[in-house]
Amino acid sequence: MFADENIYNLLVLTFDKLIDEVGGDESYPLASLIEVLSALIENQENANLPKLDLK
């Protein structure tokens, strides 16, 4: 599926843990990392998951 599924899984796990830790506190020191991880995960999913035809 992904070029390196272990790295993808680590990104998702880290993202989930950060969401749990940070919550909605945008002043938390690692809050901006959530945006970076989200973009990396989204790019991997867009590049590797089949597109759905919703017609």
RABELRA-V698184 format. One record per residue. N is the residue number from 1. OMEGA is omega in degrees with one decimal (* if undefined). Layout:
# RABELRA-V698184
N/OMEGA ; N/OMEGA
This chain:
# RABELRA-V698184
1/-179.1 ; 2/179.9 ; 3/175.0 ; 4/-175.0 ; 5/177.9 ; 6/178.0 ; 7/177.1 ; 8/-179.8 ; 9/177.4 ; 10/177.0 ; 11/-178.8 ; 12/179.0 ; 13/179.1 ; 14/177.2 ; 15/-179.4 ; 16/179.5 ; 17/177.6 ; 18/177.4 ; 19/178.7 ; 20/-177.1 ; 21/-173.2 ; 22/-174.8 ; 23/179.9 ; 24/-176.8 ; 25/-177.7 ; 26/178.3 ; 27/178.3 ; 28/-174.2 ; 29/-177.7 ; 30/-177.2 ; 31/-178.6 ; 32/177.9 ; 33/177.8 ; 34/179.1 ; 35/179.8 ; 36/179.8 ; 37/178.8 ; 38/179.5 ; 39/179.0 ; 40/179.2 ; 41/179.9 ; 42/178.9 ; 43/178.7 ; 44/179.8 ; 45/178.9 ; 46/-178.0 ; 47/-170.0 ; 48/179.3 ; 49/178.9 ; 50/178.4 ; 51/177.4 ; 52/176.4 ; 53/-174.1 ; 54/179.5 ; 55/*
